[in-house]
Amino acid sequence: MHTRRTTATPAALAARTVSKPCTRYEHDGTPCGRLTDRRDQWCGTCAGFHRAQRPKPKAAAPRGGQSVVDAPEPLPLEADDAHDPHLNVTRHAIDQYRQRHGGDAQAAETEIRSLLENLITTGDHRHLTRGSWRAWRLQADEGFTLVLSADASFVIGYSTAHRERTYAQVKAAVPSRSRTREKAWVLQLQDDLPIRFPKLVLLRFARDVLGIKFTRSTGERVVAEIFARSQQVLPDPPPSNAGRRRVTDQDGLRWHFHYEPGSHPTVSHLLWEHGRGPEAAKAQAEKK
Ligand SMILES: [Zn+2]
């Protein structure tokens, strides 16, 4: 960072003064098309998804060798440096970004730089050591991480705890598409609770545990009962409030908790252990 620029390049200025159609999508997959002069080509009004559809979940990649994280230490960059052409964003980081959020390479780089700008001023900065390899790790409480080279001249990695929303979307409080598919009345039933239950989980709990149907008239009771029961098995949240936890209760019911920073935990699945639950009991009874 020997020749830091403090004024925007002509190209950056042009990008900010010429209005172009917003390239993003609404929750339901409708293209936006509002005019915007923002650098990231998001109008900021629509939901801002890069893809029309939510991608299918991928199996988690195996984790690499354990890295050692040192004590916090401020990265030697200023917020302006995030947009400095002497700071590079590697193809690898751009690919990681696009795999998660979609969009083209240019949009990915712009958004990574904008995230970096925010992380330089508000993020947690640490040295990372893995054998002889050194790097910087910058992390946002909202669940976004950038890895920079040891000399802080390259952004070499990107990761997030969110399945598809970008940092800008999370900051703008765009809800995740997993939750917005739910019917309004199902969401209203749990508005005051610190945990979320998707409709499929409520249906199963009502049928298998309470022996009733989950409907508008039984909804309140089902939600009260499942909430009480979930509190008995509630695990400690994972580090950074991101990831999954699985707990089996005394009746052999497996609770899958899903955590995402900035959101309430969700019970994503309810499953019976092998040989437990009403189906197994029925099969057992038929054998006799
Ligand atoms: Zn838009």
Boltz pocket constraint, residues with backbone or C-beta under 6 A from the ligand:
constraints:
  - pocket:
      binder: B
      contacts: [[A, 22], [A, 23], [A, 24], [A, 25], [A, 32], [A, 33], [A, 34], [A, 41], [A, 42], [A, 43], [A, 44], [A, 45], [A, 46], [A, 47], [A, 48]]
      max_distance: 6.0
